[in-house]
Amino acid sequence: MVKKSPIGQSALHNIHIDLGASMFEYNGWNIPSHYTSPEEEFDQIQQYGGLSDISHYGKIIVHGNVEECIANGLSQEIKTDIGTSITLNFTEDSEIAQLTLSKLASDEAIIISKPAQSHLVTQILNDSSELCAHAIDISSTLTGLQLVGPLSEELLSSIIEFDISSSNFIDLNCAQGSAAQIHATIIRKDIGHFPSYNIFVDRGYGAYMWDTLFDISQNYQVVPVGIQAISLLSK
């Protein structure tokens, strides 16, 4: 008898079902494929914006000497300032994938990976850290949301207490602060020429953050979108 791995579900799973999302399995997670149609959602993103659930992303927090930890574990010399992000290469089974490392403080960073890679990346970093740093896989503890499109900056600015204007918070910038009165980590990672913001909050506040953004998004004609529309945008 073949033993199947459990399928992951985000804290927003029931919300997606209630919104009529078509769900499918992606890298061990049950996530929205689309709500209306990929093409319609793609058009909506380009004109106004889209809100999506990215809780399936791998999330690793690193405490300590981040640069030395990456040099030892991933054999890459990095230099990054607080509040900025960089792209790292990660090789698994001869395939190269990309990780995003965001420096949150002098001794703290968050690494975003593909869903199935967070455990392995965490293990590699800890096995080679030589006590310079410690990595923890926090994928299951955070809910991730993505706002993308022309009106995403204006929408997000309405609930946060720091400046994310394009003149101050550019592509690959990151910050921690209050969003809708809860703690959030925000990473700007544009898709093509469209501004895109990845927002991570404690899983217990995931539904609250989605509902907050969803309610406000209706004033901007920003709609929930699935992974297929985001994939179309990335091409």
Sine and cosine of phi, psi and omega as CSV:
sin_phi,cos_phi,sin_psi,cos_psi,sin_omega,cos_omega
0.00,0.00,0.78,-0.62,-0.02,-1.00
-0.99,0.15,0.80,-0.60,0.01,-1.00
-1.00,0.02,0.86,-0.51,-0.03,-1.00
-1.00,-0.04,0.60,-0.80,0.08,-1.00
-0.96,0.28,0.59,-0.81,0.03,-1.00
-0.90,0.44,0.55,-0.83,0.02,-1.00
-1.00,0.03,0.78,-0.63,0.00,-1.00
-0.97,0.24,0.56,-0.83,0.07,-1.00
-0.74,-0.68,0.66,-0.75,0.03,-1.00
-0.98,0.20,0.19,-0.98,0.05,-1.00
-0.91,0.41,-0.17,0.98,-0.06,-1.00
-0.98,-0.21,0.15,0.99,-0.12,-0.99
-0.82,0.58,-0.76,0.65,-0.04,-1.00
-0.91,0.41,-0.52,0.85,0.06,-1.00
-0.90,0.44,-0.69,0.72,0.02,-1.00
-0.88,0.47,-0.66,0.75,0.02,-1.00
-0.88,0.47,-0.70,0.71,0.00,-1.00
-0.89,0.45,-0.48,0.87,0.01,-1.00
-1.00,0.10,0.00,1.00,0.05,-1.00
0.99,0.13,0.39,0.92,-0.02,-1.00
-0.92,0.39,0.61,-0.80,0.19,-0.98
-1.00,0.04,0.89,-0.46,-0.09,-1.00
-0.99,-0.14,0.46,-0.89,0.13,-0.99
-0.46,-0.89,0.31,-0.95,-0.04,-1.00
-1.00,0.09,0.76,-0.65,-0.01,-1.00
-0.67,-0.74,0.93,-0.37,0.02,-1.00
0.78,0.63,0.68,0.73,0.07,-1.00
1.00,0.09,0.10,0.99,0.01,-1.00
-0.86,-0.51,0.54,-0.84,0.10,-1.00
-0.99,-0.12,0.95,-0.30,-0.14,-0.99
-0.77,-0.64,0.31,-0.95,0.02,-1.00
-0.93,0.36,0.80,-0.60,0.15,-0.99
-0.99,0.17,-0.75,0.66,0.04,-1.00
-0.24,-0.97,0.29,-0.96,0.04,-1.00
-0.95,-0.30,-0.69,0.73,0.07,-1.00
-0.95,-0.32,-0.99,0.14,0.17,-0.99
-0.53,-0.85,0.50,-0.87,0.01,-1.00
-0.84,0.55,-0.62,0.78,-0.05,-1.00
-0.93,0.37,-0.68,0.74,0.01,-1.00
-0.91,0.41,-0.67,0.74,0.02,-1.00
-0.92,0.38,-0.60,0.80,0.06,-1.00
-0.86,0.50,-0.72,0.70,0.03,-1.00
-0.89,0.45,-0.64,0.77,-0.02,-1.00
-0.91,0.42,-0.65,0.76,0.04,-1.00
-0.86,0.51,-0.71,0.70,-0.06,-1.00
-0.91,0.41,-0.56,0.83,-0.02,-1.00
-1.00,0.10,-0.67,0.74,-0.12,-0.99
-0.79,-0.61,-0.91,0.42,0.00,-1.00
0.34,-0.94,0.20,-0.98,0.00,-1.00
-0.67,-0.74,0.48,-0.88,0.05,-1.00
-0.88,-0.48,0.83,-0.55,-0.04,-1.00
-0.73,-0.69,0.33,-0.94,0.00,-1.00
-0.99,-0.11,0.89,-0.47,0.02,-1.00
-0.89,-0.46,0.51,0.86,-0.01,-1.00
-0.90,0.44,-0.33,0.94,-0.01,-1.00
-0.97,0.26,-0.21,0.98,0.04,-1.00
-0.87,0.49,0.57,-0.82,0.14,-0.99
-0.96,0.27,0.62,-0.79,-0.04,-1.00
-0.69,-0.72,0.84,-0.54,-0.05,-1.00
-0.79,-0.61,0.79,-0.62,0.08,-1.00
-0.98,-0.19,0.70,-0.71,0.00,-1.00
-0.87,-0.50,0.81,-0.58,0.06,-1.00
-0.91,-0.42,0.69,-0.72,0.02,-1.00
0.88,-0.48,-0.52,-0.85,0.02,-1.00
-0.98,0.17,1.00,-0.06,-0.11,-0.99
-0.89,0.45,-0.72,0.70,-0.06,-1.00
-0.88,0.48,-0.69,0.72,0.01,-1.00
-0.92,0.38,-0.60,0.80,0.03,-1.00
-0.88,0.48,-0.70,0.72,0.01,-1.00
-0.93,0.36,-0.64,0.77,0.01,-1.00
-0.89,0.46,-0.68,0.73,-0.02,-1.00
-0.96,0.28,-0.66,0.75,-0.12,-0.99
-0.99,0.10,-0.65,0.76,-0.08,-1.00
-0.92,-0.39,0.08,1.00,0.05,-1.00
0.82,0.57,0.66,0.75,0.04,-1.00
-0.74,-0.67,0.81,-0.59,0.05,-1.00
-0.99,0.12,0.83,-0.56,-0.03,-1.00
-0.79,-0.61,0.40,-0.92,0.13,-0.99
-0.59,-0.81,0.93,-0.38,-0.04,-1.00
-0.67,-0.74,0.57,-0.82,-0.02,-1.00
-1.00,-0.01,0.40,-0.92,0.08,-1.00
-0.86,0.51,0.72,-0.69,0.01,-1.00
1.00,0.01,0.16,0.99,0.03,-1.00
-0.78,-0.62,0.32,-0.95,-0.01,-1.00
-0.82,-0.57,0.44,-0.90,0.09,-1.00
-0.68,-0.73,0.31,-0.95,0.04,-1.00
-0.98,-0.19,0.74,-0.68,0.05,-1.00
-0.90,-0.43,0.50,-0.87,0.10,-1.00
-0.99,-0.11,0.65,-0.76,0.02,-1.00
-0.72,-0.69,0.83,-0.56,-0.05,-1.00
-0.97,-0.23,0.82,-0.58,0.05,-1.00
-0.69,-0.73,0.84,-0.54,-0.02,-1.00
0.81,0.59,0.70,0.71,0.05,-1.00
0.93,0.36,0.09,1.00,0.05,-1.00
-0.96,-0.29,0.71,-0.71,-0.02,-1.00
-1.00,-0.09,0.82,-0.57,0.07,-1.00
-0.88,-0.47,0.28,-0.96,-0.02,-1.00
-0.94,-0.35,0.66,-0.75,0.11,-0.99
-0.92,-0.39,0.50,-0.87,0.11,-0.99
-0.93,-0.37,0.87,-0.50,0.04,-1.00
-0.96,-0.27,0.82,-0.57,0.01,-1.00
-0.89,-0.45,0.84,-0.55,-0.04,-1.00
-1.00,0.08,0.93,-0.37,-0.07,-1.00
-1.00,-0.07,-0.48,0.88,0.02,-1.00
-0.41,-0.91,0.05,-1.00,-0.05,-1.00
-0.88,0.48,-0.48,0.88,-0.04,-1.00
-0.82,-0.57,0.47,0.88,-0.03,-1.00
-0.52,-0.85,0.67,-0.74,0.07,-1.00
-0.54,-0.84,0.41,-0.91,0.12,-0.99
-0.89,-0.47,0.69,-0.72,0.02,-1.00
-0.92,-0.39,0.78,-0.63,0.03,-1.00
-0.96,-0.29,0.77,-0.64,-0.07,-1.00
-0.75,-0.66,0.05,-1.00,0.18,-0.98
-0.91,0.42,0.40,-0.92,-0.10,-1.00
-0.81,0.58,-0.68,0.73,-0.14,-0.99
-1.00,0.09,0.02,1.00,-0.14,-0.99
-0.97,-0.25,-0.23,0.97,-0.16,-0.99
-0.89,0.46,-0.65,0.76,-0.03,-1.00
-0.90,0.44,-0.71,0.70,-0.03,-1.00
-0.92,0.40,-0.69,0.72,0.01,-1.00
-0.87,0.49,-0.68,0.73,0.02,-1.00
-0.87,0.49,-0.70,0.72,0.00,-1.00
-0.89,0.45,-0.69,0.72,0.00,-1.00
-0.88,0.47,-0.71,0.71,-0.02,-1.00
-0.90,0.43,-0.67,0.75,-0.01,-1.00
-0.95,0.32,-0.60,0.80,0.00,-1.00
-0.92,0.40,-0.42,0.91,-0.09,-1.00
-0.91,-0.41,0.15,0.99,-0.14,-0.99
-0.96,0.27,-0.41,0.91,-0.05,-1.00
0.80,0.60,0.63,0.78,0.05,-1.00
0.92,0.39,0.15,0.99,0.00,-1.00
-0.98,0.22,-0.38,0.93,-0.04,-1.00
-0.32,-0.95,0.21,-0.98,0.03,-1.00
-0.68,-0.73,0.75,-0.66,-0.01,-1.00
-0.95,-0.32,0.65,-0.76,0.01,-1.00
-0.76,-0.65,0.77,-0.64,0.07,-1.00
-0.98,0.19,0.94,-0.35,-0.04,-1.00
-0.93,-0.37,0.40,0.92,-0.08,-1.00
-0.82,0.57,-0.64,0.77,-0.08,-1.00
-0.99,0.15,-0.17,0.99,-0.09,-1.00
-0.99,-0.14,-0.17,0.98,-0.04,-1.00
-0.88,-0.48,0.63,-0.78,0.21,-0.98
-1.00,-0.10,0.69,-0.72,0.01,-1.00
-0.90,-0.44,0.72,-0.69,0.06,-1.00
-0.83,-0.56,0.50,-0.87,0.03,-1.00
-0.80,-0.60,0.79,-0.62,0.14,-0.99
-0.93,-0.37,0.83,-0.56,-0.05,-1.00
-0.65,-0.76,0.60,-0.80,0.04,-1.00
0.79,-0.61,0.15,-0.99,-0.11,-0.99
-0.85,0.53,-0.54,0.84,-0.06,-1.00
-0.99,-0.17,0.12,0.99,-0.06,-1.00
-0.91,0.41,-0.61,0.79,0.01,-1.00
-0.89,0.45,-0.72,0.69,-0.01,-1.00
-0.90,0.44,-0.66,0.75,0.00,-1.00
-0.90,0.44,-0.77,0.63,-0.05,-1.00
-0.90,0.43,-0.58,0.81,-0.01,-1.00
-0.87,0.49,-0.39,0.92,-0.06,-1.00
-0.97,0.26,-0.21,0.98,-0.05,-1.00
-0.85,-0.53,-0.05,1.00,-0.05,-1.00
-0.93,-0.38,0.33,-0.94,-0.13,-0.99
-0.95,-0.30,0.31,0.95,0.10,-0.99
-0.69,-0.72,0.26,-0.97,-0.16,-0.99
-0.99,0.14,0.90,-0.43,0.09,-1.00
-0.90,-0.43,0.42,0.91,0.05,-1.00
-0.88,0.48,0.48,-0.88,-0.08,-1.00
-0.87,0.49,-0.39,0.92,0.04,-1.00
-0.98,0.20,-0.32,0.95,-0.07,-1.00
-0.92,-0.40,-0.53,0.85,-0.11,-0.99
-0.81,-0.58,1.00,-0.03,-0.13,-0.99
-0.99,-0.12,0.04,-1.00,0.02,-1.00
-0.79,0.61,0.72,-0.69,0.00,-1.00
0.95,0.31,0.31,0.95,0.22,-0.98
-1.00,0.04,0.38,-0.92,0.04,-1.00
-0.57,-0.82,0.39,-0.92,0.00,-1.00
-0.33,-0.94,0.38,-0.93,0.15,-0.99
-0.88,-0.47,0.61,-0.79,0.01,-1.00
0.05,-1.00,-0.23,-0.97,-0.05,-1.00
-1.00,0.01,0.77,-0.64,0.10,-1.00
-0.75,-0.66,0.88,-0.48,-0.09,-1.00
0.79,0.61,0.59,0.80,0.09,-1.00
0.94,0.33,0.32,0.95,0.15,-0.99
-0.79,-0.61,0.35,-0.94,-0.03,-1.00
-0.95,0.31,0.70,-0.71,0.00,-1.00
-0.60,-0.80,0.51,-0.86,0.18,-0.98
-0.95,-0.31,0.80,-0.60,-0.06,-1.00
-0.85,-0.53,0.80,-0.60,0.02,-1.00
-0.86,-0.51,0.84,-0.54,0.09,-1.00
-1.00,0.04,0.84,-0.55,0.03,-1.00
-0.62,-0.79,1.00,-0.04,-0.12,-0.99
-0.91,0.42,0.48,-0.88,0.08,-1.00
-0.92,-0.38,0.96,-0.28,-0.11,-0.99
0.89,0.46,-0.78,-0.63,0.02,-1.00
-0.99,-0.12,0.18,0.98,0.01,-1.00
-0.99,-0.11,0.78,-0.63,0.08,-1.00
-0.91,0.42,0.63,-0.77,-0.04,-1.00
-0.60,-0.80,0.73,-0.69,-0.05,-1.00
-0.83,-0.56,0.82,-0.58,0.10,-1.00
-0.99,-0.14,0.83,-0.56,-0.11,-0.99
-0.88,-0.48,0.85,-0.53,-0.03,-1.00
-0.88,-0.47,0.79,-0.61,0.02,-1.00
-0.72,-0.69,0.29,-0.96,0.08,-1.00
-0.81,0.58,0.67,-0.75,-0.06,-1.00
-0.81,0.59,-0.57,0.82,-0.01,-1.00
-0.90,0.43,-0.36,0.93,0.02,-1.00
-0.96,-0.27,0.13,0.99,-0.08,-1.00
-0.87,0.50,-0.75,0.67,-0.02,-1.00
-0.90,0.43,-0.62,0.78,0.03,-1.00
-0.88,0.47,-0.70,0.72,-0.01,-1.00
-0.92,0.39,-0.66,0.75,0.05,-1.00
-0.87,0.49,-0.75,0.66,-0.03,-1.00
-0.87,0.49,-0.64,0.77,0.02,-1.00
-0.89,0.46,-0.76,0.65,0.00,-1.00
-0.93,0.38,-0.63,0.78,0.00,-1.00
-0.89,0.46,-0.69,0.72,-0.01,-1.00
-0.89,0.45,-0.70,0.71,-0.02,-1.00
-0.95,0.33,-0.55,0.84,-0.09,-1.00
-0.88,0.48,-0.43,0.90,-0.01,-1.00
-0.92,0.40,-0.38,0.93,0.07,-1.00
-0.97,0.24,-0.27,0.96,-0.06,-1.00
-0.92,-0.40,0.05,1.00,-0.08,-1.00
0.87,0.50,0.48,0.88,0.12,-0.99
-1.00,0.05,0.73,-0.68,-0.13,-0.99
-0.83,-0.55,0.38,-0.93,0.14,-0.99
-0.89,0.45,0.66,-0.75,0.00,-1.00
-0.71,-0.70,0.47,-0.88,0.02,-1.00
-0.99,-0.12,-0.02,-1.00,-0.09,-1.00
-0.92,0.39,-0.44,0.90,-0.02,-1.00
-0.92,0.39,-0.64,0.76,0.03,-1.00
-0.92,0.40,-0.63,0.77,0.05,-1.00
-0.90,0.44,-0.63,0.78,0.04,-1.00
-0.90,0.44,-0.64,0.77,0.05,-1.00
-0.89,0.46,-0.61,0.79,0.00,-1.00
-0.93,0.37,-0.48,0.88,-0.06,-1.00
-0.99,0.15,-0.20,0.98,-0.06,-1.00
-0.98,0.22,0.00,0.00,0.00,0.00
